[in-house]
Amino acid sequence: MEYGIGIGGPLTMIGPMAQMVEDAGFESCWAAETTNTAFVQAAAAIQATTKIKVGTAIALAFPRSPTITAMTAWDLDELSGGRFICGLGSQVKGVNERRFSVRFEHPAPKLKEYAQAMRTVWAANRGDKVTHEGRFYNVRMPTFHGHPQPDRRDVPIYFAAVGAVMSRVCGEVADGLLAHPLASPKYLMEVVAPAVADGAERSGRKPSEVNLTASPMISISDDIDLARREVKLQIAFYATTRTYASILELHGRGHIVPELRAAFEAKDRDRMVELIDDDLCDAIAVTGTPDEAREKLRAWEEVADRVSVGGPWYGPRPERMLENYQALVTTFGR
């Protein structure tokens, strides 16, 4: 089993953090895109390391043209000596429209074509005479053909996927799938993996050609009540978003979503925590001492190729988040 871990925070800390997790023996580290661009964080991590894979989990696709993203990924892969993974996501409609002022339309087929357009750019960079003519993107001049680099590879493209539709698209065109922190082993096994296999079959590929990276939320502490509260609050926060309703429904908890939204709107965190029972908490997240966390994480190892470990961030104080992060490094490093 391969273990990854997220990196983030002030840009001046990204390099030292990436070096630390590389020294700890992690296979990969992943930069998210919230306040800071994932690509700049990835560049900082790449320059501070020599062995660890560095990925974006995730960079937002639709606010950027596929050509710009392909150029950026190509540069980062060169900078890293072939260690970069380009993780992309569609995000939700509200974020695309209200934050980035871009239309949100048909995310699954559009992201599929996005990857195809990126690979057209890379083929052109190698010297091939190719263009992309599609439903959403037209790339008629993918490169300047100044200095072809025939030996360069296609950068691995991973998609963030929650439901069956995007998971199927991953199976068709992506090199990997980045699962959501709410995606329990049961959900990965019963919903995500079959959809990936279906998509792979449609494209004449084997499901094993698509890396499945699980991202469980983990709270490590000797204080089990504290650990449970942290992950319950994070589960409750995520569950207020309609995109993730299918996960709760699979676990027989779809009926709590309206109450969760009402508690969130009222800023009643105690009620949000109360609505997430222990069984649901244990199905979705990992809590406990380091030994308990290792044991519980085996459920994800059985259904995923890689586990990217991370802690809850909605609620804990910064010092507690740092404490948990250090525990993750110590517990899952090699």
C-alpha positions as CSV (number, residue, x, y, z in Angstrom):
1,M,0.0,0.0,0.0
2,E,1.2,3.5,-0.9
3,Y,0.7,6.4,1.5
4,G,0.3,10.0,0.5
5,I,-0.4,13.0,2.6
6,G,-1.6,16.6,2.1
7,I,0.6,19.6,2.3
8,G,-0.6,23.2,2.8
9,G,-0.3,26.4,4.8
10,P,1.9,29.5,4.2
11,L,3.9,29.2,1.0
12,T,7.2,29.6,2.9
13,M,6.3,26.4,4.7
14,I,5.4,24.2,1.7
15,G,9.0,23.3,0.9
16,P,10.0,22.3,4.4
17,M,6.8,20.4,4.9
18,A,7.3,18.4,1.6
19,Q,10.9,17.7,2.6
20,M,9.7,16.4,6.0
21,V,7.1,14.0,4.6
22,E,9.6,12.8,2.0
23,D,12.1,12.1,4.8
24,A,9.3,10.3,6.7
25,G,8.9,7.9,3.8
26,F,5.6,9.0,2.2
27,E,5.1,8.0,-1.5
28,S,3.4,11.2,-2.4
29,C,2.3,14.6,-1.2
30,W,-0.7,16.6,-2.4
31,A,-1.5,20.3,-2.7
32,A,-5.1,21.5,-2.5
33,E,-6.5,24.7,-4.1
34,T,-8.4,26.8,-1.7
35,T,-6.8,30.2,-1.1
36,N,-3.5,29.5,-2.9
37,T,-3.1,28.0,-6.3
38,A,-2.2,24.3,-6.2
39,F,0.3,24.6,-8.9
40,V,2.5,27.1,-7.1
41,Q,2.4,25.0,-4.0
42,A,3.4,21.9,-6.1
43,A,6.3,23.8,-7.6
44,A,7.6,24.7,-4.1
45,A,7.2,21.1,-3.0
46,I,9.0,19.8,-6.1
47,Q,12.0,22.1,-5.6
48,A,12.4,21.0,-2.0
49,T,12.4,17.3,-2.7
50,T,14.0,14.6,-4.9
51,K,12.0,11.4,-4.7
52,I,8.4,11.9,-3.5
53,K,5.6,12.2,-6.1
54,V,3.9,15.6,-6.0
55,G,0.3,16.0,-7.0
56,T,-2.5,18.5,-7.0
57,A,-5.6,17.4,-5.1
58,I,-7.1,19.2,-6.6
59,A,-6.5,22.0,-9.1
60,L,-9.7,23.4,-10.6
61,A,-10.1,22.7,-14.2
62,F,-12.8,24.9,-15.7
63,P,-11.5,28.3,-14.6
64,R,-8.4,27.5,-16.7
65,S,-8.1,26.5,-20.4
66,P,-6.9,23.0,-20.9
67,T,-3.9,24.4,-22.8
68,I,-2.8,26.5,-19.9
69,T,-3.2,23.5,-17.6
70,A,-1.3,21.2,-19.9
71,M,1.5,23.7,-20.2
72,T,1.7,24.1,-16.4
73,A,1.6,20.4,-15.8
74,W,4.3,19.8,-18.5
75,D,6.6,22.4,-16.8
76,L,6.1,20.9,-13.3
77,D,6.8,17.4,-14.6
78,E,10.0,18.6,-16.2
79,L,10.9,20.5,-13.0
80,S,10.3,17.4,-10.9
81,G,12.1,14.9,-13.2
82,G,8.8,13.0,-13.9
83,R,7.3,13.1,-10.4
84,F,4.3,15.3,-11.0
85,I,0.6,14.1,-11.0
86,C,-2.0,16.5,-12.3
87,G,-5.1,16.1,-10.1
88,L,-8.1,18.0,-11.5
89,G,-11.6,18.6,-10.3
90,S,-14.8,20.2,-11.6
91,Q,-15.8,21.8,-8.2
92,V,-19.4,22.7,-7.7
93,K,-21.6,25.1,-9.7
94,G,-21.7,27.8,-7.1
95,V,-17.9,28.0,-6.8
96,N,-17.3,28.1,-10.5
97,E,-19.9,30.8,-11.1
98,R,-19.6,33.0,-8.0
99,R,-15.9,32.8,-7.4
100,F,-14.4,32.3,-10.9
101,S,-17.1,33.7,-13.1
102,V,-17.2,30.7,-15.5
103,R,-20.1,28.7,-16.7
104,F,-20.8,25.3,-15.1
105,E,-22.1,22.9,-17.7
106,H,-22.1,19.1,-18.1
107,P,-19.1,18.6,-15.8
108,A,-18.4,14.9,-16.5
109,P,-18.2,15.1,-20.3
110,K,-16.5,18.4,-20.2
111,L,-13.8,17.2,-17.8
112,K,-13.3,14.1,-20.1
113,E,-12.7,16.3,-23.1
114,Y,-10.5,18.6,-21.0
115,A,-8.1,15.6,-20.4
116,Q,-8.2,14.8,-24.1
117,A,-7.3,18.4,-25.0
118,M,-4.4,18.3,-22.6
119,R,-3.0,15.2,-24.1
120,T,-3.3,16.8,-27.5
121,V,-1.0,19.6,-26.3
122,W,1.5,17.1,-25.0
123,A,1.5,15.2,-28.3
124,A,2.1,18.4,-30.1
125,N,4.9,19.3,-27.8
126,R,6.5,15.9,-28.8
127,G,6.3,16.9,-32.4
128,D,3.0,15.3,-33.5
129,K,0.8,17.2,-35.9
130,V,-2.5,17.1,-33.9
131,T,-5.4,19.3,-33.0
132,H,-8.5,18.9,-30.8
133,E,-12.0,19.7,-32.1
134,G,-14.6,19.0,-29.5
135,R,-17.9,19.9,-28.0
136,F,-16.5,22.2,-25.3
137,Y,-12.9,22.9,-26.4
138,N,-11.2,23.6,-29.8
139,V,-7.4,23.6,-29.7
140,R,-6.2,24.3,-33.2
141,M,-2.7,25.5,-32.3
142,P,-1.7,23.4,-29.4
143,T,2.0,24.3,-29.5
144,F,4.5,26.6,-31.3
145,H,6.5,23.6,-32.4
146,G,9.7,25.5,-31.5
147,H,11.7,22.6,-29.9
148,P,9.9,19.3,-30.0
149,Q,10.6,17.0,-27.0
150,P,9.9,13.5,-28.4
151,D,10.9,11.6,-25.3
152,R,8.6,13.4,-22.8
153,R,5.8,11.5,-21.3
154,D,2.1,12.4,-20.8
155,V,1.7,13.6,-17.3
156,P,-0.6,11.4,-15.2
157,I,-4.1,13.0,-15.0
158,Y,-6.3,12.1,-12.0
159,F,-9.9,13.3,-11.6
160,A,-11.6,14.0,-8.3
161,A,-14.8,12.0,-8.4
162,V,-17.7,11.4,-6.0
163,G,-20.6,9.8,-7.9
164,A,-20.9,7.0,-10.5
165,V,-20.9,9.4,-13.5
166,M,-17.6,11.0,-12.9
167,S,-16.1,7.7,-11.7
168,R,-17.1,6.2,-15.0
169,V,-15.4,9.0,-16.9
170,C,-12.3,8.4,-14.8
171,G,-12.3,4.8,-16.0
172,E,-12.6,6.0,-19.6
173,V,-9.8,8.6,-19.8
174,A,-8.0,9.3,-16.4
175,D,-4.9,7.7,-14.9
176,G,-6.4,7.9,-11.4
177,L,-9.3,8.8,-9.3
178,L,-9.1,11.0,-6.2
179,A,-11.9,9.9,-3.8
180,H,-13.6,12.3,-1.5
181,P,-13.0,12.2,2.3
182,L,-16.6,11.1,2.8
183,A,-16.2,8.1,0.5
184,S,-16.3,5.2,2.9
185,P,-14.8,1.8,1.9
186,K,-18.4,0.6,1.4
187,Y,-19.0,3.5,-1.0
188,L,-15.7,2.9,-2.8
189,M,-16.5,-0.8,-3.2
190,E,-20.1,-0.6,-4.2
191,V,-20.3,2.7,-6.2
192,V,-16.9,4.0,-7.3
193,A,-15.0,0.9,-8.2
194,P,-17.8,-0.6,-10.4
195,A,-18.2,2.7,-12.2
196,V,-14.5,2.9,-12.9
197,A,-14.5,-0.6,-14.2
198,D,-17.4,0.1,-16.5
199,G,-15.7,3.2,-17.9
200,A,-12.5,1.3,-18.4
201,E,-14.3,-1.4,-20.3
202,R,-15.8,1.2,-22.6
203,S,-12.4,2.4,-23.5
204,G,-10.8,-1.0,-23.8
205,R,-8.7,-0.7,-20.7
206,K,-8.3,-2.6,-17.5
207,P,-9.7,-1.1,-14.3
208,S,-6.2,-1.6,-12.8
209,E,-4.9,1.0,-15.1
210,V,-6.8,3.6,-13.0
211,N,-5.2,4.3,-9.7
212,L,-7.8,4.6,-6.9
213,T,-6.6,7.0,-4.2
214,A,-8.7,7.0,-1.0
215,S,-8.7,10.1,1.2
216,P,-10.1,9.2,4.6
217,M,-10.3,11.8,7.3
218,I,-8.3,10.8,10.3
219,S,-8.2,12.2,13.9
220,I,-5.5,10.7,16.1
221,S,-5.7,11.2,19.8
222,D,-5.8,9.4,23.1
223,D,-8.9,11.4,23.8
224,I,-11.5,9.4,21.8
225,D,-14.3,11.8,22.5
226,L,-12.2,14.7,21.0
227,A,-11.2,12.6,18.0
228,R,-14.8,11.6,17.3
229,R,-16.1,15.1,17.7
230,E,-13.6,16.5,15.2
231,V,-14.5,14.0,12.5
232,K,-18.2,14.1,13.2
233,L,-18.2,17.9,12.7
234,Q,-16.2,17.5,9.4
235,I,-18.6,14.8,8.2
236,A,-21.6,17.1,9.1
237,F,-20.0,20.0,7.3
238,Y,-19.5,18.0,4.1
239,A,-22.9,16.4,4.3
240,T,-24.7,19.8,3.9
241,T,-23.6,19.8,0.3
242,R,-26.0,18.0,-2.1
243,T,-23.2,16.5,-4.1
244,Y,-22.4,14.1,-1.3
245,A,-26.0,13.1,-0.5
246,S,-25.5,9.7,-2.2
247,I,-22.9,8.7,0.3
248,L,-25.1,9.3,3.3
249,E,-28.0,7.6,1.5
250,L,-25.9,4.4,1.0
251,H,-25.3,4.4,4.7
252,G,-29.0,4.9,5.5
253,R,-28.6,8.5,6.7
254,G,-30.0,10.5,3.9
255,H,-32.9,11.6,6.1
256,I,-30.5,13.7,8.4
257,V,-29.4,16.1,5.6
258,P,-32.2,18.7,6.1
259,E,-31.5,18.8,9.8
260,L,-27.8,19.1,9.2
261,R,-28.3,22.1,6.8
262,A,-30.6,23.8,9.3
263,A,-28.0,23.3,12.1
264,F,-25.3,24.6,9.8
265,E,-27.3,27.7,8.9
266,A,-27.9,28.3,12.6
267,K,-24.2,27.8,13.3
268,D,-25.2,25.1,15.8
269,R,-22.1,22.9,15.8
270,D,-23.2,20.9,18.7
271,R,-26.3,19.9,16.9
272,M,-24.3,19.1,13.8
273,V,-22.1,16.7,15.8
274,E,-25.1,15.2,17.5
275,L,-26.7,14.3,14.2
276,I,-23.7,12.1,13.2
277,D,-23.9,8.8,15.1
278,D,-21.0,6.7,16.1
279,D,-21.7,4.0,13.5
280,L,-21.7,6.5,10.6
281,C,-18.6,8.1,12.1
282,D,-16.8,4.8,12.1
283,A,-17.9,3.9,8.6
284,I,-16.6,7.1,7.1
285,A,-13.6,8.2,9.2
286,V,-10.8,6.9,11.4
287,T,-10.3,7.9,15.0
288,G,-8.2,6.8,18.0
289,T,-4.7,6.2,19.0
290,P,-1.9,5.6,16.4
291,D,-2.3,1.8,16.8
292,E,-6.1,2.0,16.5
293,A,-5.8,4.3,13.4
294,R,-3.4,1.9,11.7
295,E,-5.8,-1.0,12.3
296,K,-8.9,0.9,11.2
297,L,-7.3,2.1,8.0
298,R,-7.0,-1.4,6.7
299,A,-10.6,-1.2,5.5
300,W,-9.5,1.5,3.0
301,E,-6.3,-0.4,2.0
302,E,-8.5,-3.3,0.9
303,V,-10.3,-1.2,-1.8
304,A,-7.7,1.4,-2.8
305,D,-4.3,1.5,-4.4
306,R,-3.1,4.5,-2.4
307,V,-4.3,6.1,0.8
308,S,-3.8,9.8,1.2
309,V,-4.1,10.6,4.9
310,G,-5.5,13.9,6.2
311,G,-7.2,15.3,9.2
312,P,-10.4,17.3,9.8
313,W,-10.1,21.1,9.3
314,Y,-13.6,22.4,10.0
315,G,-13.5,23.2,13.7
316,P,-10.2,22.3,15.2
317,R,-7.9,25.0,16.3
318,P,-4.7,25.5,14.4
319,E,-2.6,24.0,17.2
320,R,-4.8,20.9,17.3
321,M,-4.6,20.6,13.5
322,L,-0.8,20.7,13.7
323,E,-0.8,18.1,16.5
324,N,-2.9,15.8,14.4
325,Y,-0.8,16.4,11.3
326,Q,2.4,15.5,13.2
327,A,0.6,12.3,14.5
328,L,-0.3,11.4,10.9
329,V,3.3,11.8,9.8
330,T,4.6,9.7,12.6
331,T,1.9,7.0,12.3
332,F,1.9,6.5,8.6
333,G,5.4,7.4,7.6
334,R,7.9,4.6,6.9
